[in-house]
Amino acid sequence: MSQDLDVARELAELRERVRRAPAPATDADFSALQKAIANLNANWYISATLPPPAPGAPLSWRAVYFVKRVTRRVMAEALNTIVQQQNAFNLQVARALTELAAQETRLAELEKRLAALEPKRDA
């Protein structure tokens, strides 16, 4: 009986915390820069390897798949250095743009504070 009351109390507290929590941000809440940065952060990594061929292919295609697999491995080894360099660059660009957006947010906050102080200074 006491355990049921504890569970009910915990659920009530949890529901109250959920009600007080801020609503999740929607796409309308983000600026164009923030949307671009979110997209960049989600897609900065690239891979030199390709997915394997589909299983259950016709037997006549085994030679074609073998050639494709060898080509993929050769290309992956040849391009691996370039892909790693590109990934490093993409990561640095993503970090820089994220920091730029944070600076923009801080600057907007400071401009608001300055605008609030200017009428007081003129008076």
N, C-alpha and C positions, 0 to 999 in steps of 0.2 A: 504494500500500500504506500509506504513512504517512498519507495523507488518510483512509483507512478507519479507521485507529486513532484519529485525531483525532475523527472523527465518533462513533465508539463511545464514546470518553472523554467527549465533550460530552453525549451522550445519557445516559450513566451519571450524570454530575453533575446534569443536568436532572431525571432521575428521583429522585435523592436529595433535591434541593431541593423537589420536589413532595411527597415523603413527609414531609418536615419541616414543610411549610406547615400552618398550622392549618386545620381542617375548616371549610367555609363554614357560616355561620349558617343555621339553619332557623327556621321560624316559631315553633317551640316555644321558641327561645332569646330571642325578643323579648318585652318586656312589652307590655301593651295600649296604653300611651302610645306606645311605639316603633312599633307596627304602625299606629296612627292617624296618626302623623307621616309614616311612609313612604307611606301612602295619600294624605295631604294633599300631600306633595311631588310625588307622581306625577300629581296631578289638579288642581293649583291654577290652571292656565291655561284660560280659556274663550275662545271665538271668536264674533264676531257674524255671521260668514258661515256659510252652510249649504252642504253639498255640492251639486254640480250634479245635475240630474235624470239618470236612467239613460239611457244611449245606446240607440238602436234602438227607441225607443218608437213606437207607432202614429202615423200621420200626423194623425189626428183630434185627437191630444193636443197638437199644436204650439202652439195658442192657449193651452191651459192651462199648458203649460210656459213660454211667453213671459210670461204674467201672473205665474207663480210667480217667474220670474227677476227681473222688474221689482220685485216685492214684496220679494224677498230683498235686492236692492241698496238699495232705499229703507230697509228696516229696518236693514240693516248700517250705512248712513250715519247714521241717526237714533240707533242704539244704540251706535255706536262709542265715544263719549265715556264712556258709562256702563260699557261693557265694559272699557275701559282702566282706569277707576277701580276697578272690581271686581277686575281682575287685579292692580293695584298693592296693593290691600288683601289679596287672597289671598296674594300673595308675602310681604307683611310678617307675616301670621299664620303662614305656614309657617316663616319664619325665626325668629319668636319662639318657636314651639313646639319647633323644633329646638334652640334655645338653652336652653329650659326643660328639655328632656330631657338636654342636656349638663350643666346645673347639677345635675339630679337624680342623674346618674351620679357627678359630682364629690362631691356631698353624701354619697351612699352610701359612696363610698371613704373620705371623711373620718370617717364614723361607724364604719366598720370599724377604721380606724387608732386612733380614740379608744377603742373597745371593747378593742383590743389593749393600749393603754397603761394603762387603768384598773386591771386587776389588779396591774400592776407598781407603781402609785402606792399602792395599799392595803397592799401587803406591806412 
